[in-house]
Amino acid sequence: MMGMMGRQGYGSQPGSPQVQEVTADMPVSSEQALETAQRYLDTYLPGVKVEEKADAFYGYYTLDIQRDGAIVGMLSVNGYTSQVFLHTWHGDFIEKSSE
């Protein structure tokens, strides 16, 4: 079954979650996404910081956010508009998988 994003960028077998390299160019760079995300956090969640790396996906970047060095959530930055989406639907962060 395909979700909203279909199977583009994933392994060829249905259910195979192997993400391949993102090749589409986005006008917003990962550095700009980090800066935009931090400005958002400074305004709406003072004391929360973005991690130093933005993971690129098709059309957006995803970043972990931290308070006092511990991950407390996640947000995304649109790679075309710089709009920030705070991920509230995940619930509380439990742990990060090494996969």
C-alpha positions as CSV (number, residue, x, y, z in Angstrom):
1,M,0.0,0.0,0.0
2,M,1.4,3.4,-0.9
3,G,1.1,6.4,1.4
4,M,0.9,10.1,0.4
5,M,4.4,10.1,-0.9
6,G,4.1,6.9,-3.0
7,R,7.2,4.7,-3.4
8,Q,9.5,7.3,-4.9
9,G,12.9,7.2,-3.3
10,Y,12.4,3.9,-1.6
11,G,13.5,0.3,-2.4
12,S,11.8,-1.3,-5.3
13,Q,10.0,-4.0,-3.3
14,P,6.8,-3.0,-1.6
15,G,7.3,-2.6,2.2
16,S,11.1,-2.0,1.7
17,P,11.9,1.2,3.6
18,Q,15.4,1.6,2.2
19,V,15.7,5.4,1.5
20,Q,17.9,6.3,-1.4
21,E,19.8,9.5,-1.9
22,V,17.6,12.6,-2.5
23,T,18.4,14.0,-6.0
24,A,15.9,16.8,-6.4
25,D,17.4,20.3,-5.9
26,M,15.6,22.5,-3.4
27,P,16.0,26.3,-3.3
28,V,16.3,26.2,0.5
29,S,19.7,24.8,1.5
30,S,20.2,22.6,4.6
31,E,22.0,25.5,6.2
32,Q,19.1,27.9,5.6
33,A,16.7,25.2,6.9
34,L,18.8,25.0,10.2
35,E,18.7,28.8,10.5
36,T,15.0,29.0,9.8
37,A,14.2,26.3,12.3
38,Q,16.3,27.9,15.0
39,R,14.5,31.3,14.5
40,Y,11.2,29.5,14.8
41,L,12.3,27.8,18.0
42,D,13.7,31.0,19.5
43,T,10.2,32.6,18.9
44,Y,7.9,29.8,19.9
45,L,10.0,27.4,22.1
46,P,12.7,29.5,23.8
47,G,15.6,27.3,25.1
48,V,15.0,24.6,22.5
49,K,17.8,24.2,19.9
50,V,18.1,22.3,16.6
51,E,20.6,19.6,16.1
52,E,23.5,20.5,13.8
53,K,22.3,18.3,10.9
54,A,19.2,18.6,8.7
55,D,18.1,15.3,7.0
56,A,16.9,16.0,3.4
57,F,13.9,14.2,2.1
58,Y,11.8,15.0,-1.0
59,G,10.8,18.6,-0.7
60,Y,11.7,19.1,3.0
61,Y,14.3,18.8,5.7
62,T,13.7,17.1,9.0
63,L,15.6,18.1,12.2
64,D,15.7,16.8,15.8
65,I,15.2,19.4,18.4
66,Q,16.9,19.4,21.8
67,R,16.5,21.0,25.3
68,D,19.6,20.7,27.6
69,G,21.2,18.3,25.1
70,A,18.3,15.8,25.1
71,I,16.1,15.3,22.1
72,V,12.6,16.5,22.8
73,G,11.0,16.4,19.4
74,M,11.3,16.9,15.7
75,L,10.3,19.5,13.1
76,S,10.5,19.9,9.3
77,V,11.3,22.8,7.1
78,N,9.8,23.0,3.6
79,G,12.7,23.0,1.0
80,Y,10.8,25.3,-1.3
81,T,9.0,27.8,1.0
82,S,11.0,27.5,4.3
83,Q,7.7,26.9,6.2
84,V,8.3,25.2,9.5
85,F,6.2,22.2,10.6
86,L,6.6,21.2,14.3
87,H,5.9,17.4,14.5
88,T,3.3,17.2,17.3
89,W,1.8,14.0,16.1
90,H,4.7,11.8,17.3
91,G,4.0,12.2,21.0
92,D,6.8,12.2,23.5
93,F,10.3,11.2,22.3
94,I,11.4,7.8,23.7
95,E,14.7,7.0,21.9
96,K,16.5,7.3,18.6
97,S,17.2,4.1,16.6
98,S,20.7,3.7,15.2
99,E,19.3,2.2,11.9
